[in-house]
Amino acid sequence: PAGLVSAGGLFQVDAGASVRAFDFYDAASYEFMASLEAPILVYTSAAIEQLPSAAPLFDGLEPYWEKIERVLHLEPVYRPDDGGLLGMLRRRYIDTWDYTRDLMTQIEGRANIELLREEQNVFGVNPLNPLSLLEWRYSA
């Protein structure tokens, strides 16, 4: 509640932004997108990592795919193919905290999604949990 009040104070009514409570697991949280005009940009930053699976986000966005122009994630990405010491430490960190391990799997495994850009480990205070930039869109 305090976060909503603080964030709400940052935007003026005419700024075209709104602040609301959101639950990745609740399909009703995504329903506000039906009232938005295309094109929609969806942006997440260090939010999906808290979910054991990213599937609820993709399932929630799916009904609005025709309105969504781009999706940008600034999120940690689990990389099972990184065999170096730092890669192993990062995987262990994500496993220990039960952070999302399937963000890339969700993107790559959905036939109607096209990955446009991936910049690995671009930012992070914690070297074991850096954020990567992912940009994708729905394809017809």
ABEGO torsion letter per residue (X at the ends): XAAAAAAAAABBAAAGBBBBBBBAABAAAAAAAAABBOBBBBBBBGAAAABABAAAAAAAAAAAAAABABBBBBBBBBBAABABAAAAAAAAAAAAAGBBAAAAAAAAABAABBBABBBBGABEABAABBBBBBBBBBBX
